[in-house]
Amino acid sequence: MAKNSEKQGKVSAVDKLKKFFLGIYTELKLVVWPTKKTFQQSVVTVLVLCFISALLIFVVDTAMRLVLDITGFNEPVKKQPVVAQTKQEDKATESTVKVSETVKPETTTASVAATTK
């Protein structure tokens, strides 16, 4: 008897699915769907509001850009002219070039140690 009561308490997955979709079907019957005219009015309203919003954003953006241009905050970055190097800088770069030319890349510390012995 205990087994029969346990079976009666369990609901199969198929029954749960049927109940779920039956609930969806009954809820969709209760929905009041808009008429074609109402739907068209809603679409036009949404499109008009999108256009007005885009226009408002454009106007505000343009006004802010003009204010920033007038105040000087929106100026493009000017390229800095290349400044000629001083004689000391020239000598420093020449000495580093001479040092790098004298060191051979094939030379290792082991070969230098062998040649010095």
Secondary structure, 3 states (H helix, E strand, C coil): CHHHHHHHHCCCHHHHHHHHHHHHHHHHHHCCCCCHHHHHHHHHHHHHHHHHHHHHHHHHHHHHHHHHHHHCCCCCCCCCCCCCCCHHHHHHHHHHHHHHHHCCCCCCHHHHHHHHC
